[in-house]
Amino acid sequence: MKSAGLFLFALALIIVSPKSAYAVVSDSVPAPTSVKFSDGAVATPYDHCGDGDICATIAYPNGDVLSIYSEGAAYCQPYILHFVLTHGEHTVYEFSRTINHDVVKPGMIGTRCGNSHATQMTMDHGLVHMTVDERLDGSLWTTFSPTRQALPREQPPEPQR
């Protein structure tokens, strides 16, 4: 009898738990801004990227455009990003990549889905990070930021003569 009561108590805690199952970017975080690459390319992230939506574009000076789409996520599976590089009306290449996600684990009451995690990709010869994460509303949030090696370094002051 005592063990049944403990089981029901533990079950109630699991069901009523207010903790969000995933998503680390709140909806109040402002939309990210465009970033210029070292070769003059302009990376533009789009906020609240849903299934089938475009998440970001990188427009290169030679006319090439890299478009990054969300393919969405199946139940308990990671989100998939689809990268397409075009030159005019021609596709140069395309590939897909999953964002970081916990392994799905069987639980006491069925399958326990994993959580999405911020995924960072290095671009522009190591000078820019593209970070993709999940918002609380289930859409994706994409941002571009300079890497540590791209940030200007402080120069030591010149000696006084």
PEURCOR-V716956 format. One record per backbone hydrogen bond with DSSP energy under -1.0 kcal/mol. NH is the residue of the N-H (numbers start at 0). CO is the residue of the C=O. E is the energy in kcal/mol with one decimal. If there is no record, write none. Layout:
# PEURCOR-V716956
NH/CO/E + NH/CO/E
This chain:
# PEURCOR-V716956
4/0/-1.9 + 5/1/-2.0 + 6/2/-2.2 + 7/3/-2.3 + 8/4/-2.1 + 9/5/-2.5 + 10/6/-2.6 + 11/7/-2.3 + 12/8/-2.0 + 13/9/-1.9 + 14/10/-2.4 + 15/11/-2.6 + 24/133/-1.7 + 28/25/-1.4 + 34/42/-2.2 + 36/40/-3.3 + 39/36/-1.7 + 41/58/-2.2 + 42/34/-3.1 + 43/56/-3.3 + 45/54/-3.2 + 48/139/-2.5 + 51/69/-2.8 + 52/49/-2.3 + 54/67/-3.8 + 55/67/-1.4 + 56/43/-2.0 + 57/65/-2.1 + 58/41/-2.5 + 59/63/-2.8 + 62/59/-2.0 + 64/85/-2.4 + 65/57/-2.6 + 66/83/-3.0 + 67/55/-2.9 + 68/81/-2.8 + 69/52/-2.3 + 70/79/-3.4 + 76/73/-2.4 + 79/71/-1.6 + 80/96/-3.5 + 81/68/-2.7 + 82/94/-3.3 + 83/66/-2.5 + 84/92/-2.8 + 85/64/-2.6 + 86/89/-2.8 + 89/86/-1.9 + 91/84/-3.2 + 92/84/-1.2 + 94/82/-2.0 + 96/80/-2.6 + 98/78/-2.3 + 101/114/-2.3 + 104/111/-2.0 + 106/109/-3.8 + 109/106/-1.0 + 111/104/-3.6 + 116/99/-2.4 + 118/131/-2.7 + 120/129/-2.8 + 122/127/-3.6 + 126/123/-1.1 + 127/122/-2.0 + 128/144/-3.3 + 129/120/-3.0 + 130/142/-2.9 + 131/118/-2.6 + 132/140/-2.3 + 134/138/-3.4 + 135/24/-1.4 + 137/134/-1.9 + 139/48/-2.9 + 140/132/-3.2 + 142/130/-2.2 + 144/128/-2.2 + 146/126/-2.2 + 149/146/-1.1 + 150/146/-1.1
